[in-house]
């Protein structure tokens, strides 16, 4: 695989579907720690739990002082949006985390793809990004940090944007991510709170990334499962920009640290609707079910489940292991989209043509039920 020569600014990037090149390479530096050994959490699983985050943000104004701020924190959307004229608005996000994986180049790709996903999830198109870097300089080599940056620059190149700068600190845990800016037409913004009764719900990637990350950290993951894990984590959510311009697409978000259940809950509460999910339709990575049965589950899945409490209903008599699939924290998970029924099948087919083989219609938006339970898994 060719990499980037940062000094000559020559960018040579492998095709997005060449995932076999991204396998973990054993470190030649026997004294260097694994990235995951230095991380207390991993990927979006290291997010602060939803209940605690709600408390932290309690005194932050839900509305900005400027009428140009079209999207802020009021509905936990993926990015902020600021209107600059009648035709243009800026989409801004910053996202970083600790390593889910030991190969530094792949970690850089995952973190950058996850950060850009916030812009795609609003229906926007990225413009440029700056790096956010924390690095234990006494424990990891400069070559490792350079490879993490290589991964980040390559993903930005895949997205058609420059990695234009950044900020770095000496930090006990290795962290990497991006602050990114994108553009969008003010009338094409896709908030997570705009679902309509009758909409069908589309998910573009399978669940199980947090579970796979736990299996990887315990050295229990198979090579086949690892390749699938890497494939989905490094795959850009580019179709978000296209979906933002399509008729009948009402609401959109991406599935990250709060799991499928958490992001559905934000959608349901924001739109004052009830969401019903057909669990037989939800795509899940092949090995994830067996890992869960064996008790290989990230702590974030339990924290999420505890935070959502009685806002979720499981119609079937499932044990906790099965339920945890739906609260498993995802890192650069799929887009979650609500679409008018007459457009849904067409968009699913188009997404498959764009390389999202696991995309499925997983549920429907209904009127708020009498029990006021926002999300039901059937």
Secondary structure, DSSP 4 states (H G I P E B T S, - for coil): ----BTTTTB-----TT-GGGGSPPPPS-TTSPPTGGG-SS-GGGGSPPHHHHHHHTTTS-SS-S-TTEEE-TTTT-SSEEEE-SSS-EEEEEEEEEE-SSS-HHHHHHHHHHHHHHHHHHTT-EEEEEEEEEEE-TTTS-HHHHHHHHHHHHHHHHHTT-EEEEEEEEE-SS-EEEEEEEEEE-GGG---TT---TT-EEEE-S-B-HHHHHHHHHTT---HHHHHHHHHHHHS--THHHHHTTSTTEEEEEE--TTHHHHHHHHHHHHHTEEEEE-TTTS-B-TTHHHHHHTT---HHHHHHHHHHGGGEEE-S---HHHHHTTTPPPSS--EEEEE-HHHHHHHHHHHHHTT-TT-EEEEEEEEPPTT---EEE-
